[in-house]
Amino acid sequence: MAGNTTGQVFRLTTFGESHGSIIGGIIDGCPSGIRIDRQFISNEMQRRRAGQSSGSTSRIETDEVEIVSGLLDDITTGTPIGLLIKNTQQNSKDYEHLKDVYRPSHADYSYDKKYGVFDHKGGGRSSARETAVRVAAGAIAKLLLAHSGIKIDAYVFAVGNISMPETQYYERNSIDKSPVRCPEPDVSIQMQNYIEKLQADGDTCGGAIVCYLNNLPPGLGEPVFDKLQASLAAAMMSIPSAKAFEYGSGFESIHLKGSQNSDNFAIREEVVIPYRNSAGGILGGISTGQPIWFKVAFKAVSSLMKERESFNRKGEKVIIPAGGQHDVCVVPRAVAVVEAMAALVLADHLLRQRSARV
Ligand SMILES: Cc1cc2nc3c(=O)[nH]c(=O)nc-3n(C[C@H](O)[C@H](O)[C@H](O)COP(=O)(O)O)c2cc1C
């Protein structure tokens, strides 16, 4: 299986399956001299952890991150950083009835077509369990970005048909006060109620996450295939159950005339900037230094608390009983994953930028 590594200079490789004994990763290309704040990593892991809001999966892992290499007295040395996270709450026995069964809208069918084998225990490598490693590595990327003052803040914008009135920047405090990570208190309550109702019905729902990248220097992004928005889109679309990505004026730009969408320049604090920033902080694939914002849509996950019909590998009809460990809506937990993937992309482009000119 290829494609387990992301990044060109700041590179993360992950390994491990949902029901294996351990998941982990190696960060290669992290500069020396970064103080690793273990409490910060633990807080980031906590934001992805299950069990913080209703509708969350019953699989609640401790998600303690063991750093096995790359540090001297908690400061990075420039050598590969090894990350390990134990799986302790997997109940593989509960998945025996799914052996050889294609669960609808999971990766079982396509893995089988590609590899001739699929892991029925929680989806194996396709499981979002792997995203715990991304959050741990993303925390280290954030510590690197903090040296340049770069900030990343994501929040839940929509859950099912319940949506925030508009896209704007919110501070981390107001986001984390909400159990569903929606910074508008009234909307947050509506979202929680909806998730609880769906949980009672045994169903699931999708949602959207908005992410803001602030204090970025101009110049990040390589102008052809590795445009900054292309790297962000690829990173976001690699998150399990992500269905769409838009940035800046996004799909709204279909309806805007050139005169409405054009990024005119103005002088602020003696610097020329594209003041309207409808380009979303990126021109020609390169950051302008203005805030970048993007939105990621997530589908309703396919594990349901309802009996379902499906087929097995022999083509026989099977009934999948209601049950299993799953989230009613993944977006509150996916906020941490979106931020982590953004941090990995920015850390990589920040280091690549340093080779752009003498
Ligand atoms: C944080 C997070 C948790 C997830 N938990 C579940 C889950 O409990 N049950 C489920 O069916 N899918 C869950 N998913 C989504 C599946 O991993 C994903 O839908 C599946 O692997 C198929 O991939 P695809 O939807 O990207 O095509 C989760 C996704 C994320 C981001």
The ligand as a Tripos MOL2 file, in Angstrom:
@<TRIPOS>MOLECULE
LIG
   31    33     1     0     0
SMALL
NO_CHARGES

@<TRIPOS>ATOM
      1 C1        -12.9590   11.6300   13.5250 C.3       1 LIG1
      2 C2        -13.6540   10.6440   12.6160 C.ar      1 LIG1
      3 C3        -14.3410    9.5650   13.1690 C.ar      1 LIG1
      4 C4        -15.0040    8.6390   12.3590 C.ar      1 LIG1
      5 N1        -15.7150    7.6470   12.9460 N.ar      1 LIG1
      6 C5        -16.4950    6.8460   12.1660 C.ar      1 LIG1
      7 C6        -17.3670    5.8950   12.7590 C.ar      1 LIG1
      8 O1        -17.4380    5.7880   13.9910 O.2       1 LIG1
      9 N2        -18.1190    5.1110   11.9470 N.ar      1 LIG1
     10 C7        -18.0610    5.2220   10.5720 C.ar      1 LIG1
     11 O2        -18.7870    4.5440    9.8740 O.2       1 LIG1
     12 N3        -17.2320    6.0940    9.9880 N.ar      1 LIG1
     13 C8        -16.4550    6.9210   10.7470 C.ar      1 LIG1
     14 N4        -15.6500    7.8390   10.1400 N.ar      1 LIG1
     15 C9        -15.5690    7.8700    8.6690 C.3       1 LIG1
     16 C10       -14.9720    6.6120    8.0470 C.3       1 LIG1
     17 O3        -13.6450    6.4020    8.4980 O.3       1 LIG1
     18 C11       -15.0170    6.7580    6.5270 C.3       1 LIG1
     19 O4        -16.2890    7.1550    6.1010 O.3       1 LIG1
     20 C12       -14.7120    5.4230    5.8430 C.3       1 LIG1
     21 O5        -13.3850    5.0390    6.1050 O.3       1 LIG1
     22 C13       -14.8950    5.4930    4.3100 C.3       1 LIG1
     23 O6        -14.1100    6.5000    3.7650 O.3       1 LIG1
     24 P1        -14.7520    7.7200    2.9410 P.3       1 LIG1
     25 O7        -16.0150    8.1280    3.6270 O.co2     1 LIG1
     26 O8        -13.7070    8.8200    3.0110 O.co2     1 LIG1
     27 O9        -15.0060    7.2250    1.5520 O.co2     1 LIG1
     28 C14       -14.9690    8.7840   10.9380 C.ar      1 LIG1
     29 C15       -14.2730    9.8620   10.3800 C.ar      1 LIG1
     30 C16       -13.6330   10.7930   11.2010 C.ar      1 LIG1
     31 C17       -12.9150   11.9600   10.5790 C.3       1 LIG1
@<TRIPOS>BOND
     1     1     2 1
     2     2     3 ar
     3     2    30 ar
     4     3     4 ar
     5     4     5 ar
     6     4    28 ar
     7     5     6 ar
     8     6     7 ar
     9     6    13 1
    10     7     8 2
    11     7     9 ar
    12     9    10 ar
    13    10    11 2
    14    10    12 ar
    15    12    13 ar
    16    13    14 ar
    17    14    15 1
    18    14    28 ar
    19    15    16 1
    20    16    17 1
    21    16    18 1
    22    18    19 1
    23    18    20 1
    24    20    21 1
    25    20    22 1
    26    22    23 1
    27    23    24 1
    28    24    25 2
    29    24    26 1
    30    24    27 1
    31    28    29 ar
    32    29    30 ar
    33    30    31 1
@<TRIPOS>SUBSTRUCTURE
     1 LIG1         1 GROUP 0 **** ****
